[in-house]
Amino acid sequence: MPGISKRTLSRAVCAAACACCMAAAVGLLLFPREIQNGVREGLILCGEALIPSLLPFMILSEFLIRSPVAAPLERALKPAATHLFRLPECAAVPLLMGAVGGYPVAGRAIAGLLEQKAVSPQTAQRMLGFCVNAGPAFLLGAVGVGMFGSLAAGGILLTAQILSSLLLGFFFSRGKRPEPAAAKRPALPFSAALVQAVDHGVSGVLGICGYVLAFSAVIAALKACGMKSGFPAALLSGILEVTTGCLGARELGGLSGLLLAAFLISFSGISVVCQVFSFFPPGKISFVFFLGSRILHGSLTCGLTLLLIRLFPQAAEAAYAFAGYRLVPFSHTPLLSCVMLLLCAAVLTGGEFTLSLRAAKKIVSREDIDFKGGI
């Protein structure tokens, strides 16, 4: 059977886009009140959770990349970047911010490196495959305690996401050679770095809020069309927007709800995918690769969550039995994010101590051999 030509595929995509636009126009005419309420809920989500939690991390990541602070941080995290993931030294900041900052923060940091030509588009694309993760405060506070009523359940989800991210990083780095060090990026003065960090951070958060509002309207229209609760509705909502999908997974409860939440958290939803992809200029990053990596990341996290539940069944019992619902805004836990930031830095810099210890042992062994040879 002959393959589909690019022209035919382009026409099919165009026809699908036209159909979606027509459906959106009909939805706006038939369900204006429901869609307005959905947008209002999106505004509440942005005002109470996204902006307070994401904006500080967005500004911090931009400041770290552009200011003189980046140099010592890159040297401290160099072993993790170069030896574990075959990345240049400057990739240390996105690695760290991806572990503690939340979905879009690492994407914005990687886009900043690409703008400065510190990394190639291929390296930036590879980093996007495993650096975009949910923040620990969101997983432990909002999903674990707030939705499933169990800090242990949030810990299982966080552990599974970290392990799946590491596995993806190893997989994408297999057979790769560390990228040659780029020309030394001139660090901006602290005042100029702060101005640019606030400018880029605010514009990035506003773009994120725009996508949240758009997808909140889409989900409201789907609910108005008769989308009811249940596994299909929760899965569809989570594919579009991760927080709504996790709420639907909470309503399912039990093992299926926890596993669905695990998949959706690492997949992150089309909303987050579009948010991160919007940071990059057209043609630099493959959307198909990024979307495929999100699906693979979600599947790995789901499988690892099941494995951890089998190993520690008592940790998930509270989540199964939890009957109430209370959403705890993760913006109220800055201390948790700071602690996780310090822990990640300690773990990553521990690799440098291990490498130094191995080098010292080799030197001692060689001196011992030389000494014996002299005797």
C-alpha positions in Angstrom: 0.0 0.0 0.0 1.6 3.3 -1.0 2.3 5.8 1.7 0.2 8.9 2.2 1.7 11.9 0.4 2.5 15.1 2.3 0.0 17.0 0.2 -2.8 14.6 1.2 -1.8 14.7 4.8 -1.7 18.5 4.8 -5.2 18.6 3.3 -6.5 16.2 5.9 -5.1 18.3 8.7 -6.5 21.4 7.2 -10.0 19.8 6.9 -9.8 18.6 10.5 -8.8 22.1 11.6 -11.7 23.6 9.7 -14.1 21.1 11.3 -12.8 22.0 14.8 -13.3 25.7 14.1 -16.8 25.2 12.9 -17.6 23.1 16.0 -16.1 25.8 18.2 -18.3 28.4 16.5 -21.4 26.3 17.0 -20.5 25.7 20.6 -20.1 29.4 21.3 -23.6 30.0 19.8 -25.3 27.1 21.6 -23.6 27.2 25.0 -22.5 30.8 25.7 -23.2 30.8 29.4 -21.5 27.4 30.1 -18.4 28.6 28.2 -18.3 31.8 30.1 -18.5 29.9 33.4 -15.7 27.7 32.2 -13.5 30.7 31.4 -14.3 32.2 34.8 -13.2 28.9 36.5 -10.0 29.1 34.4 -9.4 32.7 35.6 -9.8 31.5 39.2 -7.3 28.7 38.6 -4.8 31.2 37.1 -5.3 33.8 39.8 -5.3 31.5 42.8 -2.8 28.8 41.7 -0.9 29.2 38.5 0.3 32.8 38.7 1.4 32.7 42.4 3.2 29.4 42.0 4.7 29.6 38.5 5.7 33.3 38.3 8.4 33.2 41.0 10.0 30.1 39.4 9.8 31.5 35.9 11.6 34.7 37.0 14.1 32.7 39.0 15.0 30.4 36.1 15.4 33.3 33.7 17.6 35.1 36.3 19.8 32.1 36.8 20.4 31.6 33.1 21.3 35.3 32.4 23.1 36.4 35.6 26.6 35.5 36.9 25.0 33.1 39.3 24.7 30.6 36.5 28.5 29.9 36.4 29.0 28.3 39.9 25.6 26.5 39.6 26.7 24.9 36.3 30.0 23.8 37.7 28.3 22.2 40.7 25.8 20.3 38.6 28.2 19.5 35.7 28.6 15.8 36.6 24.8 15.2 36.3 24.5 17.1 33.1 27.6 15.7 31.2 28.0 12.2 32.6 24.4 11.1 33.2 22.6 12.8 30.3 25.4 13.7 27.9 24.4 17.4 27.9 26.6 20.5 28.0 27.4 22.1 31.2 24.9 25.0 30.7 22.0 22.4 30.9 22.3 22.3 34.7 19.8 25.0 35.3 16.9 23.5 33.2 17.6 20.1 34.8 17.3 21.6 38.3 14.3 23.8 37.5 12.5 20.9 35.7 12.7 18.9 38.9 11.2 21.5 41.2 9.6 24.3 39.2 6.7 22.8 37.4 5.8 22.0 33.8 6.5 25.2 31.9 9.6 26.4 33.9 12.1 23.9 32.4 10.7 24.5 28.9 11.2 28.3 29.3 14.7 27.7 30.6 15.6 25.5 27.7 14.2 28.0 25.3 16.4 30.7 26.9 19.5 28.5 26.3 18.4 28.1 22.7 17.9 31.8 22.2 21.4 32.4 23.5 22.7 29.7 21.2 24.2 27.9 24.2 22.6 24.6 23.0 21.7 23.3 19.6 18.0 22.6 18.5 18.7 18.9 18.7 19.9 19.1 22.3 17.1 21.4 23.3 14.6 18.9 21.8 16.2 16.0 23.7 16.1 17.9 26.9 12.4 18.6 26.4 11.8 14.9 26.2 12.5 14.4 29.9 12.9 17.7 31.7 9.3 18.9 31.6 7.8 17.6 34.9 5.1 18.5 37.5 6.5 20.3 40.5 6.8 18.4 43.8 4.5 20.9 45.6 1.7 20.2 43.0 2.1 16.4 43.3 2.4 16.3 47.1 0.1 19.1 48.1 -2.6 19.5 45.4 -2.8 15.9 44.0 -1.7 13.8 46.9 -3.2 15.6 49.9 -5.8 17.8 48.3 -7.3 15.3 45.8 -6.5 11.8 47.1 -6.3 12.7 50.8 -2.9 11.0 51.1 0.6 12.4 51.3 1.9 8.9 50.6 -0.1 8.7 47.4 1.5 12.0 46.3 4.9 10.6 47.2 4.3 7.5 45.1 3.4 9.7 42.1 6.4 12.0 42.7 8.8 9.0 42.9 7.3 7.4 39.8 7.6 10.6 37.8 11.3 11.1 38.9 12.2 7.6 38.0 10.4 7.7 34.6 12.1 11.1 33.9 15.5 9.6 34.6 14.8 6.5 32.5 13.8 8.7 29.6 16.9 10.8 30.0 19.1 7.8 29.8 17.2 6.4 26.8 17.4 9.7 24.9 21.1 10.1 25.8 22.0 6.5 24.7 24.8 6.7 22.1 25.0 10.4 22.3 28.3 12.3 22.8 28.4 15.4 25.0 27.8 18.5 22.9 30.9 20.6 22.5 31.0 23.5 24.9 29.5 26.6 23.3 31.2 29.9 23.3 31.2 31.5 26.8 27.9 33.3 27.3 28.5 36.8 28.6 26.7 37.1 31.9 24.5 40.2 32.3 24.9 42.5 35.3 22.5 41.6 38.1 20.3 44.6 37.4 19.9 43.9 33.7 19.4 40.2 34.4 16.6 40.9 36.8 14.9 43.3 34.4 15.0 40.7 31.6 14.0 37.9 33.9 10.9 39.7 35.1 10.0 40.7 31.5 10.3 37.1 30.1 8.8 35.5 33.2 5.6 37.7 33.1 5.2 37.2 29.4 5.6 33.5 29.7 3.1 33.2 32.6 0.5 35.3 30.6 0.9 33.0 27.7 0.3 30.0 29.9 -2.8 31.6 31.4 -4.1 32.2 27.9 -3.9 28.4 27.1 -5.5 27.5 30.4 -8.5 29.8 29.6 -8.8 28.4 26.1 -8.8 24.8 27.2 -11.1 25.6 30.1 -13.6 26.9 27.6 -13.2 23.7 25.5 -13.8 21.5 28.5 -16.9 23.5 29.5 -18.3 23.1 26.0 -17.7 19.4 26.1 -19.5 19.1 29.4 -22.4 21.1 28.0 -22.6 18.7 25.1 -23.2 15.8 27.6 -19.8 14.6 28.6 -20.5 13.0 32.0 -18.2 11.7 34.7 -16.4 8.4 34.4 -13.2 7.0 33.0 -13.6 8.2 29.4 -14.6 11.7 30.5 -11.7 11.9 33.0 -9.2 10.7 30.4 -10.5 13.2 27.7 -10.4 16.1 30.2 -6.9 15.1 31.3 -5.7 14.9 27.8 -6.8 18.5 27.3 -5.9 19.9 30.7 -4.1 18.0 33.5 -5.7 19.5 36.6 -9.3 18.8 35.4 -8.2 15.3 34.5 -6.8 14.7 37.9 -10.0 15.9 39.5 -11.9 13.3 37.3 -9.4 10.6 38.3 -10.1 11.5 42.0 -13.8 10.9 41.3 -13.0 7.5 39.9 -11.1 6.5 43.1 -9.3 3.3 43.7 -6.4 1.9 41.7 -7.8 3.0 38.3 -8.1 6.6 39.5 -4.5 6.7 40.9 -3.1 5.1 37.7 -5.0 7.5 35.5 -3.7 10.4 37.5 -0.1 9.1 37.2 -0.4 8.9 33.4 -2.0 12.4 33.1 0.5 14.0 35.4 3.5 13.0 33.3 1.6 13.4 30.0 0.8 16.9 31.2 -2.1 17.6 28.8 -2.3 19.3 25.4 -2.6 22.6 27.2 0.9 22.2 28.8 2.3 20.8 25.5 1.1 23.9 23.7 2.4 26.2 26.5 5.9 24.8 26.3 6.0 24.5 22.5 5.0 28.2 22.2 8.3 29.2 23.9 10.3 28.0 20.8 10.6 29.6 17.4 8.8 27.7 14.5 10.8 24.9 13.0 13.3 24.4 15.8 11.5 21.7 17.8 9.5 18.7 16.5 6.0 18.8 17.8 5.6 15.1 17.0 8.7 14.2 19.0 7.6 16.3 22.0 4.1 14.9 22.0 5.4 11.3 21.6 7.8 11.8 24.5 4.9 13.0 26.7 2.9 9.9 25.9 5.9 7.7 26.7 6.6 9.6 29.9 3.0 9.2 31.0 3.0 5.5 30.2 6.3 4.9 32.2 5.0 6.8 35.2 1.8 4.8 35.1 3.7 1.5 35.1 6.1 2.6 37.8 3.2 3.8 39.9 1.6 0.3 39.7 5.0 -1.3 40.6 5.4 1.0 43.7 1.8 0.3 44.8 2.6 -3.4 44.6 5.7 -2.9 46.7 4.1 -0.5 49.2 0.4 -1.2 49.2 -0.2 0.5 52.6 0.8 3.8 51.0 -2.1 3.8 48.6 -4.8 2.6 51.0 -5.6 6.0 52.3 -6.1 7.3 48.7 -8.5 4.4 48.0 -10.5 5.1 51.1 -10.6 8.9 50.9 -14.2 10.0 50.4 -14.0 13.8 50.8 -12.6 16.4 48.5 -10.6 19.5 49.2 -8.2 21.2 46.8 -5.2 22.5 48.5 -3.6 25.3 46.4 0.1 24.3 45.9 1.0 28.0 45.8 0.7 27.9 49.6 3.7 25.6 50.0 6.8 27.6 49.1 8.8 26.0 51.8 8.3 22.5 50.2 9.6 23.8 46.9 12.7 25.3 48.5 13.4 22.1 50.4 13.1 20.1 47.2 15.4 22.5 45.4 18.1 22.0 48.0 17.6 18.3 48.0 17.9 18.0 44.2 21.1 20.2 44.3 22.6 18.0 47.0 21.8 14.8 45.1 23.1 16.1 41.8 26.3 17.6 43.2 26.9 14.3 45.1 27.9 12.9 41.7 30.9 15.3 41.6 32.1 13.9 45.0 31.8 10.3 43.8 33.7 11.0 40.6 36.5 12.8 42.6 36.7 9.9 45.0 37.1 7.4 42.1 39.8 9.6 40.6 41.6 9.7 43.9 41.5 5.9 44.3 43.0 5.5 40.8 45.8 7.9 41.7 46.5 6.0 44.9 46.5 2.7 43.0 49.0 4.0 40.4 51.3 5.4 43.1 51.2 2.1 44.9 52.2 0.2 41.7 55.0 2.7 41.1 56.2 2.3 44.6 56.3 -1.5 44.3 58.0 -1.3 41.0 60.7 0.9 42.5 61.3 -1.6 45.2 
